[in-house]
């Protein structure tokens, strides 16, 4: 499914969604014509790879994005093995996203120093292993000693590797070495405009063009025919996730440290549900596209011309997720065609 100014449209969920609901949403997304279904690796909730396997079995056309997996917690040769195994079921529908994943570092008390080198080496190892031949590698973070190793299954077709990036060095690295970049939420048009010239520096170093590079982003979209219902559905997610978001993303969204502190303090005093009900709608609007189908169209239009190729509707927020997904396909995207 393509829309004006965007090459495709995807959807996705994190590990908080049950296995059965994830599969049903993926099947519905495929039936509605969405390009891809994306799965984040939460710590510690449902495995992205296991959920992707179930989706691969239950669907036949929709692409399956793993984004983002961390080479801090799993050796890149094993990430290549997982992706190739999934490809045996899904063919060329698999996209592998890798990156630093701040939450993985926090939850496992991992030192994030040298992440740039680690991600670069991970890309090289994954691509080397997916090449299908005997592969050896000697880096500062990872080694695959002589005589090397190879996947004991045949990789199926092209398997793109995306990098999850926010800071300038990782953005540049993505452009230089990866097949695409994936921006986390709350992604805004301003952040993408900031990021694109840096990515293009990396592409230039590699002698590549933007036309050969994918730009994807998780967008927080909450849609319902009732604007208030869409905003209220977004409030709980925003209250829960806002205090943990990357400072660069929040800065570009116009969210201040005082606003983040106020949300965090309210949750500590009142609990998540009561704090969410009281969160300022202005904050919700800064980090989400929430409202009626027409309002969501207006919000998505702000991303046209930024360089974004693949908007991904993250978490399919709304009073009823199945209805929200249907509204997006039938009432929002046709207006962008």
URURMO-V744497 format. One record per run of one state. SS is the DSSP state (~ for helix, > for strand, _ for the rest). FROM is the first residue (numbers start at 1). LEN is the number of residues. If there is no record, write none. Layout:
SS_FROM_LEN, SS_FROM_LEN
This chain:
__1_2, >_3_1, __4_2, >_6_1, __7_1, >_8_6, __14_5, ~_19_13, __32_4, >_36_4, __40_8, ~_48_11, __59_4, >_63_8, __71_5, ~_76_18, >_94_6, __100_2, ~_102_7, __109_6, ~_115_16, __131_4, >_135_4, __139_4, >_143_7, __150_10, >_160_5, __165_3, ~_168_10, __178_2, >_180_4, __184_5, ~_189_17, __206_4, ~_210_3, __213_1, >_214_10, __224_3, ~_227_18, __245_2, ~_247_7, __254_3, ~_257_14, __271_1, ~_272_7, __279_2, ~_281_7, __288_1, >_289_3, __292_1, ~_293_9, __302_8, >_310_8, __318_3, ~_321_16, __337_1
